[in-house]
Amino acid sequence: MANLRFLLWFLLVGIWNQYFAFVESLGMNWGTMATHPLPPKIVVQLLKDNGIQKVKLFDADFDTMSALAGSGIEVMVAIPNNMLAMMNDYSTAKKWVDKNVTRYNFNGGVTIKYVAVGNEPFLSSYNGSFVNITFPALKNIQNALNDAGVGDKIKTTVPLNADVYDGTVPSAGRFRSDISSQMTQIVQFLSQNNAPFTVNIYPFLSLYLNDGFPIDYAFFDGTSNPVVDGSITYTNVFDANFDTLVSALKAVGAGNMPIIVGEVGWPTEGDKHATSAYAQRFYKGLLPRLAQNIGTPLRPNQYIEMYLFGLLDEDYKSIAPGNFERHWGILKYDGQPKFQIDLTGQNRPITLVPAQGVEYLSKTWCVLDPNGNDMSKIGDKISWACTYSDCTALGYGSSCNGMDVNGNASYAFNMYFQVQNQVDGSCDFGGMAMTTTQDPSTAACNFTIQIKAAPFGSASERAPCVTVMILAAFILVLFFA
């Protein structure tokens, strides 16, 4: 019996180590562009409950950093694009590092590993606004880290969109001609400082932007339209995109530079291809590849550091790129799971641990009053409500698209009502609306109840990870039965 117990203990430790070894290598993007963001302490506990040990931020917000202190979670802090020009002055860059990095560099502080200088600053849509100020900012921040005595363990990087390089096939990958000199400077500087190149890769966008794009090529389960590049056959766009970057780096003398995938994911609303089913299909293909260190054809059998985009839906993001922009989260706005996903890459039918201690507004909805005033203006009222709230679920291919004009009005009115914290007067719309305690949701379309704007630090008692609870119970049975 003792030998059996030892064997079972050994197996459990092996499973435990395999689980956490992979989850620790997988990061998550934590965006906060929401009208009602979850309190940072709740989000940090959410990350811990799901074994997520890396997080990528889009700024260095004090409340967020304070919540991360002592958590042991590895952090990539960020300098937004609108601050890059200021970082061209070294004294300003040094002050930023003092305030947002070295300030947290103490025992029990924040485990900062990277500083992201800008976010996709070379996007073509920015019309060159940040082209000539990104590299000086990068250089100043890294030098400030070095001067602060932390540059050996905290590295700068620039998260870049995959549009900074192109090529007819991966082996022909080169940096975009209009930014070639700037990219070469950045790559050489990163290499000199043993810092990684960070790229955001979105197979969904390939599908969204090109009606003729083969759907299967966006996923990892095979395609009838592979791309043949010499002796290599590419069966998915992620590998092809990643290897195009590898070739571009090689062309400027940095073929072995470490690459971080700063953002990769699949949205669940706002387009005909932005669905939970497609998101599940994408992650079921991506995560096992990461767990097995499959790598890509030009970098086979290699571990790829990767951050999923993103953790939570963000209802305040710009929808200029598309209605899907607010729906990248693997969790809903309130930290509740959207679908089953196994972050260990084992494709078990499991659900993430939801956010704990979330408080909601009252179960009250705002809907169209069938006896309301002057229904001829209903279109104008819907447009007005959607200008100040998130109605992207009403768009073509989205979950609430099938409703009639009355349903659309109720949805729009309710979204505005919730954004306004259900305050008196926010459910009127010229006498067209009324409040109700009867949920108007349908099987396909959910009518949201918004969360309360909870004070910082109001998270409930820490909820342990479900996996840990199961393993602990099993061990107790073994040794005390």
Secondary structure, DSSP 8 states (H G I E B T S, - for coil): -HHHHHHHHHHHHHHHHHHHHHHTTEEEE-----SS---HHHHHHHHHHTT--EEE-SS--HHHHHHHTTS--EEEEEE-GGGTTGGGSHHHHHHHHHHHTGGG-STTS-EEEEEEESSSTT-GGGTTTTTTTHHHHHHHHHHHHHHTT-TTT-EEE-EEEGGGEE-SSGGG-EE-GGGHHHHHHHHHHHHHTT--EEEE--HHHHHHH-TTS-GGGGSSS--SS-EEETTEEE-SHHHHHHHHHHHHHHHTT-TT--EEEEEE----SSSTT--HHHHHHHHHHHHHHHHTT-EETTEET---EEEES-SB--TTS--SS-GGGG---SB-TTS-BSS---TTSS--S------SS--B--S-EEEE-TT-S-GGGHHHHHHHHHHSS--GGGSTTSTTTT--HHHHHHHHHHHHHHHTTT-TTSS-TTTTEEEESS----SS------B----TT---S----HHHHHHHHHHHHHHH-
